[in-house]
Amino acid sequence: IVKMLKVFCVCRLEDRRPLLDALGRLGVLHITPIDPARAVAAEQTLTSLDRLARARQVLSELSPEGPAPDVDPLRAAEETLEIERQRADLNNRLAALHRQMAQLDVWGDVRLEQLAQLRQRGVEPRFYSAPADQVAQVSAELVAPLHELPGSRVLLAVIHRQGKPSLPDEAREIPLPAVDRPTLRAEAAEIDSELDQLDRRQRQLAHLRDTMLAAHAELSRRAALTIADRSGMEGDQLYAIQGWAPVDSAAGLPEGLAAAGLEAAVQTAEPTDDEHPPTLVRYPAWAQPIKALFKILNT
């Protein structure tokens, strides 16, 4: 476990970004925010990172097909997630249609417009649920059993143009459904076609997974830089930042910043009793091959 020192760096305000870049290249400072609540990335950057990550997760399960779209990675990620939302909505609607079609099974494939045409010609079929053992008691010009119903009942189509048909007391008229099964089936077919189009588009967007990964890495770098920048404190002319560095690296930090062309003041201090430096473990030379092996196995 390497001993750590607390490090304070101060530079001119206009040198704040070059200082952060230099510290990043040197890789010696574990930054501690002066105001943790302020040391966060921009909300838009975090949103973009989330969209890129979720879009890559969606596209990772698809094989790229067709031409690669000419669109920037973030727009591609937004489109991918929008397609996922549309797919979810369409699949929910499709499931609802199949449930409706199952409920309309007793009506078969009769179309409501066919019944409307019959009514225009003076023939109005009515539909009743009656006990199966009382079907013979129905008296009308036309009585047609259509479907068995639960409870030993039967769905009947009855046509009687003059007066009213004779029905048993337990017969109950059944109103027509609001929509017929062929109409629902046609809507389901349209949804299937839309889903196929969305799937083809997502497979095209799958070509851009690597560019999304590169964009995510670049945004992550910017987010880290913003967090580092906001971790410091600025005055009218100066910018200060603090953190922890290994004792051997802290000693060479002023020379490293000077070599980067920066004029910066560096001060180090031992941790106080109530401070908890980050833990840095350096493996001895003889353990390096073992460490490398474990890294390979974990990968």
C-alpha positions in Angstrom: 0.0 0.0 0.0 1.5 3.2 -1.2 1.7 6.2 1.1 -0.4 9.2 -0.1 0.1 12.9 0.3 -2.5 15.6 0.0 -1.6 17.9 -2.9 -2.8 21.5 -3.6 -2.3 23.0 -7.1 -2.8 26.7 -8.0 -2.5 28.3 -11.4 -3.8 31.3 -13.3 -7.5 31.2 -14.1 -6.9 31.0 -17.8 -4.6 28.0 -17.3 -7.2 25.8 -15.6 -7.9 23.5 -18.5 -4.2 23.1 -19.5 -3.6 22.3 -15.8 -6.3 19.6 -15.8 -5.0 18.2 -19.1 -1.5 18.0 -17.7 -2.6 16.4 -14.5 -4.6 13.9 -16.5 -1.6 13.0 -18.7 0.7 12.7 -15.7 -1.9 10.6 -14.0 -0.6 11.3 -10.5 -3.5 13.1 -8.8 -6.7 11.6 -7.4 -8.9 14.7 -7.3 -11.0 15.5 -4.3 -13.8 17.9 -5.0 -13.8 21.1 -2.9 -17.6 21.2 -3.3 -18.9 17.7 -4.1 -22.4 18.9 -5.0 -20.9 21.1 -7.8 -18.5 18.4 -9.1 -20.9 16.8 -11.5 -21.1 16.5 -15.3 -23.6 18.5 -17.3 -27.1 17.1 -17.4 -27.2 17.0 -21.2 -23.9 15.0 -21.2 -25.2 12.5 -18.7 -28.4 12.1 -20.8 -26.4 11.5 -23.9 -24.2 9.0 -22.2 -27.3 7.1 -21.0 -28.9 7.1 -24.4 -25.7 5.8 -26.1 -25.3 3.1 -23.6 -28.9 1.9 -23.8 -28.9 2.1 -27.6 -25.8 0.0 -27.8 -27.4 -2.6 -25.5 -30.4 -2.8 -27.8 -28.3 -3.1 -30.9 -25.9 -5.6 -29.4 -28.5 -8.3 -29.9 -29.0 -7.6 -33.6 -27.0 -8.6 -36.7 -26.3 -5.6 -39.0 -28.2 -5.7 -42.3 -28.7 -3.4 -45.2 -26.9 -0.1 -45.8 -25.3 1.7 -42.9 -27.3 5.0 -42.1 -25.5 8.3 -42.6 -26.3 9.7 -39.2 -24.3 10.9 -36.2 -24.0 8.5 -33.3 -26.2 10.4 -30.9 -29.0 10.8 -33.4 -28.7 7.1 -34.2 -29.0 6.3 -30.4 -32.1 8.5 -30.1 -33.7 6.8 -33.1 -32.8 3.4 -31.8 -34.5 4.1 -28.4 -37.5 5.7 -30.2 -37.9 2.6 -32.3 -37.8 0.5 -29.1 -40.6 2.7 -27.6 -42.7 2.3 -30.8 -42.0 -1.5 -30.8 -43.3 -1.8 -27.2 -46.4 0.2 -28.0 -47.1 -1.8 -31.2 -46.5 -5.1 -29.4 -48.9 -4.1 -26.6 -51.5 -3.1 -29.2 -51.0 -6.4 -31.0 -51.5 -8.4 -27.8 -54.7 -6.5 -27.1 -55.9 -7.2 -30.7 -55.3 -11.0 -30.3 -57.2 -10.9 -27.0 -60.1 -9.2 -28.7 -60.1 -11.7 -31.6 -60.2 -14.6 -29.1 -63.2 -13.0 -27.4 -64.9 -12.7 -30.8 -64.4 -16.3 -31.7 -68.1 -17.0 -31.3 -68.9 -14.6 -34.2 -66.5 -16.3 -36.6 -65.4 -14.1 -39.5 -68.7 -12.4 -40.2 -68.3 -8.7 -41.0 -70.4 -6.0 -39.5 -70.8 -4.4 -42.9 -72.4 -7.6 -44.2 -75.0 -7.4 -41.5 -75.6 -3.8 -42.3 -76.2 -4.7 -46.0 -78.8 -7.2 -44.9 -80.6 -4.6 -42.8 -80.6 -2.3 -45.8 -82.5 -5.0 -47.7 -85.0 -5.5 -44.9 -83.4 -8.5 -43.3 -82.2 -8.0 -39.8 -80.6 -11.0 -38.1 -80.8 -11.0 -34.3 -78.6 -13.1 -32.0 -79.6 -15.0 -28.9 -78.1 -17.1 -26.2 -80.4 -20.0 -25.4 -80.1 -23.3 -23.5 -79.1 -26.1 -25.8 -82.1 -28.2 -24.9 -84.5 -25.3 -25.7 -83.3 -24.5 -29.2 -86.2 -26.5 -30.6 -88.6 -24.1 -28.9 -87.4 -21.1 -31.0 -89.9 -20.3 -33.7 -89.0 -17.9 -36.5 -88.5 -17.8 -40.3 -84.8 -18.8 -39.8 -83.1 -20.2 -36.8 -79.4 -21.1 -37.2 -77.2 -22.4 -34.3 -73.8 -20.7 -34.7 -71.6 -21.6 -31.7 -71.6 -23.5 -28.5 -71.4 -21.2 -25.4 -70.4 -21.9 -21.8 -73.1 -23.3 -19.5 -74.6 -25.6 -22.1 -75.9 -22.7 -24.1 -75.9 -22.0 -27.8 -75.5 -18.8 -29.9 -78.4 -18.6 -32.3 -79.0 -16.4 -35.4 -82.7 -15.6 -35.7 -84.5 -13.9 -38.7 -88.2 -13.1 -38.4 -89.4 -10.3 -40.7 -93.0 -10.1 -39.5 -93.6 -9.5 -35.8 -91.5 -11.1 -33.1 -89.9 -14.6 -33.0 -91.2 -17.1 -30.4 -88.4 -17.6 -27.8 -88.1 -19.6 -24.6 -88.0 -17.6 -21.4 -84.3 -18.3 -20.8 -83.2 -16.9 -24.2 -81.2 -13.7 -24.0 -80.5 -11.4 -26.9 -76.8 -10.7 -27.5 -75.8 -7.3 -28.9 -73.4 -7.2 -31.9 -69.8 -6.5 -31.0 -68.4 -3.0 -31.7 -65.9 -4.4 -34.2 -65.6 -7.6 -36.1 -62.7 -10.1 -36.2 -61.7 -9.5 -39.8 -61.2 -5.8 -39.1 -59.0 -6.6 -36.1 -57.1 -9.2 -38.1 -56.4 -6.5 -40.8 -55.1 -4.1 -38.1 -52.9 -6.8 -36.7 -51.4 -7.4 -40.1 -50.6 -3.7 -40.5 -48.9 -3.8 -37.1 -46.9 -6.8 -38.1 -45.8 -4.9 -41.2 -44.8 -1.9 -39.1 -42.8 -4.1 -36.8 -40.9 -5.6 -39.7 -40.0 -2.1 -41.0 -38.8 -1.1 -37.5 -36.7 -4.3 -37.2 -35.1 -3.6 -40.6 -34.2 0.0 -39.6 -32.7 -1.2 -36.3 -30.6 -3.7 -38.1 -29.3 -0.9 -40.3 -28.5 1.2 -37.2 -26.6 -1.8 -35.8 -23.8 -0.9 -38.2 -23.2 2.2 -36.0 -22.5 0.3 -32.7 -18.7 1.0 -32.9 -19.2 4.7 -33.6 -21.6 4.9 -30.7 -18.9 3.3 -28.5 -16.4 5.9 -29.7 -18.9 8.7 -29.0 -19.6 7.3 -25.5 -15.9 7.2 -24.8 -15.4 10.8 -26.0 -18.4 12.0 -23.9 -17.1 10.1 -20.9 -13.8 11.9 -21.3 -15.6 15.3 -21.5 -17.7 14.4 -18.5 -14.6 13.5 -16.5 -12.9 16.7 -17.5 -16.0 18.7 -16.5 -16.2 17.0 -13.1 -12.5 17.6 -12.6 -12.9 21.3 -13.6 -15.9 21.7 -11.2 -14.0 20.0 -8.4 -11.7 22.9 -8.1 -12.2 26.5 -6.9 -11.9 29.6 -8.9 -11.2 33.2 -7.9 -10.9 36.4 -9.9 -7.5 35.4 -11.2 -6.6 32.0 -9.8 -7.8 28.4 -10.0 -7.1 25.8 -7.3 -7.6 22.1 -7.1 -6.8 19.5 -4.5 -6.3 15.8 -4.4 -4.1 12.9 -3.4 -0.9 11.6 -5.0 1.6 8.9 -4.2 4.4 10.3 -2.2 7.0 9.5 -4.8 4.9 11.1 -7.6 4.0 14.1 -5.6 7.7 15.1 -5.3 8.1 15.3 -9.1 4.7 17.0 -9.8 6.1 20.6 -10.0 8.8 19.6 -12.5 6.1 17.6 -14.5 3.9 20.7 -14.7 6.8 22.9 -15.6 7.8 20.5 -18.4 4.2 20.9 -19.7 4.7 24.7 -19.9 2.6 25.5 -16.9 3.3 28.0 -14.1 1.6 26.4 -11.1 2.2 26.4 -7.4 2.2 22.9 -5.8 2.0 22.2 -2.1 1.9 18.9 -0.3 0.8 17.9 3.2 0.6 14.8 5.3 -3.0 13.5 5.8 -4.5 14.5 9.2 -6.1 12.0 11.5 -9.6 12.6 10.3 -8.7 12.3 6.6 -8.9 9.0 4.7 -6.6 9.0 1.6 -7.5 6.7 -1.3 -5.8 3.3 -1.2 -3.2 2.6 -3.9 -1.7 -0.9 -4.1 1.5 -1.5 -6.1 2.4 -5.1 -6.6 6.0 -6.1 -6.2 8.0 -7.0 -9.3 7.7 -10.7 -8.7 3.9 -10.5 -8.5 3.4 -8.6 -11.8 3.1 -11.7 -14.0 0.4 -13.1 -11.6 -1.4 -9.8 -11.7 -1.3 -9.8 -15.5 -2.6 -13.4 -15.6 -5.6 -12.5 -13.3 -6.4 -9.5 -15.5 -6.5 -11.7 -18.6 -8.7 -14.3 -16.8 -11.1 -11.6 -15.6 -11.3 -10.2 -19.1 
